[in-house]
Amino acid sequence: MTSCFSVNVLGTLESGMFQSCDNLYCKISLLHGQDWVTISGVEEGITQMAKSCQTTSKFENVTLRECVWNFPIQAVYESTNVFGWPQVVICVYGMDFMGRDIVKGYGCLRLPRSSGRFTKYISMITPLASSPLSNFLSFITGRKPEFIDSKFISKSEGREGKIVNWVIMIYRFKVTRVQSSGSVKLNLNIIIKDLDNFGYTY
């Protein structure tokens, strides 16, 4: 009996569909829990900058333009615990009219838990300003709201509620306002080995 199971990931970050965006590039990160070990592969990478194609797609009366990256993804993991199953975090960046890098979208995807070939679409989001004043300042300065930690969307820390009144049990939650900005297409080939030896079925 083996001492651990393995997850082999091979695929491509194929393309993205965004509204009124051009010259986009992606930062991709592969994250996993503390019980996981990376045997091979690169856990972070940056794609080339891609110009959007003329091919457009209409979704809910919004015209989206496609950027193609075809960036390779490859990693092999080993673990004895499914907690912290690997996930892909993608941040898409573009340039404004002054040539400054601005965030066009954040997204994350937990890797499939079964062997096979998968095509996944990740919905991308961008944070909104917390107040009308912040929104006005971001418009004037050209600095759009963004997360301090780009991997924030893959974590659960900081999302728990806080009791502010013990008598009537009022909870205050930390809420981040976001809006949809597009989608990214991933092609993944997953090979999972020896997972059933640890009592897990898939």
Salt bridges, closest charged atoms under 4 A:
GLU14 OE2 - LYS185 NZ 3.27
ASP22 OD2 - LYS51 NZ 2.99
GLU43 OE2 - HIS32 NE2 3.13
GLU44 OE2 - LYS151 NZ 2.91
ASP96 OD2 - ARG100 NE 2.92
ASP149 OD2 - LYS155 NZ 2.79
